[in-house]
Amino acid sequence: MKTLIIDDDEIVIFIHKTLVEQSGLDNEPVVCLNGREAHDYLMTANPENKYLLLLDINMPVMDGWELMQTLQNHSIYDRIYTVMVTSSIDQIDRVKSREFVKIIKYLEKPLTLEDVMGIKKGIEN
Amino acid sequence: MAIAFTLYMTTKFKTIFCVLLLQAFYTYSYSASSSNEIEWLKNNIKELSIACNASWPPLEHIDEEGVYRGLAADYVALLESHLQMTFPKKVFHRWDTLLSSIEKGEVSVVAAIQKTAERESFLLFSDPYLTVPVALITKKGYNLASENELSKMKIAGVNGYAVNDYLEKKYPNVELTVYKDDLTALMQTVLGNCDGTVIDLPTASFLVRKYGLSNLELGCQLEFSWVLSFGVSREYPELINLINSFLNTIPEPQKNEIYASYINLENLEKLSKLDKIIDNLWILLLILLIITLIAIGYITILKRKNLNQVQKAYDQLNFHYINTPLAIVEWDNRFIIRKWSIRAEGLFEWTASEVEGRHFDDFSFVHEADLQKVNKAVQTMMGGTVDRFTIMNRNYTKSGKTIFCKWHNSILKNKSGQVLSIFSFVENISDIKKAEQFLRETSEVGNVGGWEIDLITKKNLWSSITRKIFDVDDHYEPDLDNAINFYKEGTSRNRIRQFVSDAVDKGMPWDAELEIISAKGIEKWVRTRGRVELQHDKTVRLYGMVRDITYLKQKESYIAYKSKLLEALTKIHMMLLENREGLEVLSHCFRIVGETIEADRVYYFKKHKDSLTGKSLISQVLEWHNPEADAQINNPLLQNMSFDYEPDLYNSLLERKHFSAIISQLNSSHLRSILEEQQIQSILIFPVYIDDHFEGFIGIDDCRFERLWTEDEVSILKNLSMLMAIYLQRKQAEKQIIESNKRYEYATSATLDAIWEMDLQSREVIWAKGYEDHFGYRDQKLPAEIVFVSRIHPNDRKQVIDSFQTIIKNGYNLWSAEYRYLKADGNYVQVSDRCIILRNNEGIALKAIGAMRDISERIKYINAIKDQNKNLREIAWMQSHLLRAPVAKLLGLLDLFNRDFVDDIKKQKILTYIHESAKEIDLVIGKINDKTFKES
């Protein structure tokens, strides 16, 4: 399982990277600064692998929702799990996340080690 | 060759020969076995059975009485007497069975065996102790001209003998038939089944004598000889050492004596014509023979000695390969791996079969960053100018781990200096490197001092940085008790005492953050780490490091405080924007602020006017207080206060600035006495403005300390006042709605309503005066089509008429509707229209009497409130979203900062990020304030 950290904020990337590495989820997570970078990565990625996306909503170039909509049309969609990690507390976003079967969790920032361990456990089960 | 030569000599010459040889053999030394090896042997002797060949006389065989005899048996007996132990023995009647049994590990030792490459896979060989010539025995009169004739002969041999390989390789056309033992093989020649039998000379001699085989003669001696050694199963390298030690104790004359007692080859002397001539001339050749003999003998001894030494060295090397704690790698002169020890397998994870025969470049073995360094070392070693070379570099293991290795290389060269091979002993120094790295990193991050306590000499050493941390000079002589006493009494001292005790008693290391009081009385935080040095499981030395982390701790607590303030502010934002009812929400916010900044009271004073004089007064209306401070909400002195009490306070509030004071420093005034009465030591006040009108102020008291309010505390109060303003403004708007509704309720008089009466038969409408007043129409009598139908807003018309007709039709008596109505000035206004239906006894509707009221003012209020609420919602959304992102980051960083797994380097980075996030929050709050007040 390869983990993709998709966020445009340097500090958030630092926090998420530290937690993902520490939890043992992935020793070398891939960092993407927006949805477009994540999309390009996944289009050339090994289709046999599985991918975990830690996805922010508001980003330049391509936001989290646009990425999810684009991925829906590709076969790689079956190989991904997405956790929305956002600073939005807007209920509309939370409700919208239910439209995508591949969004397994909706978490408000800040992400903690316990959250990541929970994600890991969830995926392992 | 020398021994082979002796076969031709008579006994009298042998005596002379032996005397001459003795001088050369004196160079042999005696050696003794170590006590450890003897001890090992005692424990393992039962498993070390010797395989006895029953059919190889005179070297070894079982005699008629079942006794193990022969030349090799004599060596075994000597060995047993030397070691004072007896080996278990197992008899084999066939050599091939014996060999396969030893290969399977069913027996451990064979007393006389030729070393071959194949046998080395399951046997270790002692130093050779006997060289036995091998010959071709033919029938008398066969007259073999030379060994080369073998290629055309039919030969008999013994199954499993090493000589068979020699014959087949050298004479590929030889017709060799193998038999179970030497006697059977020899009998084939006696019986004429073969042209000759390949057999060692002592065995042939023994069998000829024993069985009276008179028709045989020595055809030729082969260039092949048995070089016999003890063979020991590879499982027992210790036994080989013992056997070699034993062989070295036997003086050469004794060896010769053993040899001579079994080997008598006279019966096989070849009586050729040439031999007869030699026989006649033997006296003439004697001197020459002796001289040659000495020379050859000497060379043989040297060769043998060399062979022994090489064998010994080889065995020792093998022993090292197996037993050394270091990994060993042997390279050839092209740096291709020849040998890869078990330890090397353990260290690098590749097995010998995976790497032997490969160059180090052929697999991912040397770390890329060190490749240049390693290649340079290879060049140096291959240059032939050095005998030894040590290099430290990083290597990869098979699983891709990086390890630090110290390679101790010995370069083996021939006499001309050409490199033959390189032996490398590899030491894994990863732990040392990690420790160095750790020290370097910690030294980079902060000032790290070292210390050590020698528990034997009681010597204590403190580095200069340690002395600096504890504020002691260079002359200070530390001891363990004094060092412990520097730690702050209570938790810190108890913990360090426990750490030291556990380190001394149980060898446990420690790593903790503790408080000390330095020699100058300064309180500091230190991180202390202790390690132990053990000797024979006993702690002999404690050592470690100490680092001043006071700054870090202060920063930590500052950050924690700042984060608490931000968290409080976020909570207040949420609560006030949730638009909860009542003053409870404000008291709740006051409590959050009070608890966060550890104040004694938080309160709100509201401005109002004196009902008699119209003068502006101010009264306390809301308060939160710390349980340890007295409540002042019911203090009459705090009601109806005049602003004249304190002009400084008044002016600050009018200028929209905060006012703060330490009460003892205020000029004597009425205000000061009021504040002193409440035991207030410090005060901080901030005005609350709504739409440029001063509404009151909020304040904080500290009754315990004369406190200088920090920028953060002023900022949180400023935020509270702004949020309160928004809250109060909204509440005022809501109040206005309620008031306007009340007005509507009161205004049931005709003056506000236009009263109308409609004859439902003639459909004529008569209006009262209010119709003109409120709607501008003078006509008082009009047809219903004009009054209602054409003046109702087209979009509302159908619905209104339908509802009215439904009421009439269905027999109801009351009707009401709200719709837009056209005024005389051409504008539509919102009206509320209600009427009562009058019916006759049959229920037929005759008249409708109604009142129509202009409710546009009320709608205006409602819309104003709606707009206000929309604005407030937008502000709330913006505040929560803009502020939440940096607050979330800050909370995430603080969470990471407090985690144990985050190292110091990362912590430094986190501190930088925390600083950035805090700045971002400041910026966002500024923006929110601008936006909030602009919008509201």
Chai-1 contact restraints between the chains, C-beta under 6 A:
chainA,res_idxA,chainB,res_idxB,connection_type,confidence,min_distance_angstrom,max_distance_angstrom,comment,restraint_id
A,I11,B,K889,contact,1.0,0.0,6.0,A-B,restraint_1
A,I11,B,Y913,contact,1.0,0.0,6.0,A-B,restraint_2
A,I15,B,G892,contact,1.0,0.0,6.0,A-B,restraint_3
A,Q22,B,F901,contact,1.0,0.0,6.0,A-B,restraint_4
A,S87,B,R884,contact,1.0,0.0,6.0,A-B,restraint_5
A,S87,B,A885,contact,1.0,0.0,6.0,A-B,restraint_6
A,S87,B,A888,contact,1.0,0.0,6.0,A-B,restraint_7
A,K109,B,A888,contact,1.0,0.0,6.0,A-B,restraint_8
A,P110,B,A888,contact,1.0,0.0,6.0,A-B,restraint_9
A,P110,B,L891,contact,1.0,0.0,6.0,A-B,restraint_10
A,P110,B,G892,contact,1.0,0.0,6.0,A-B,restraint_11
A,T112,B,D895,contact,1.0,0.0,6.0,A-B,restraint_12
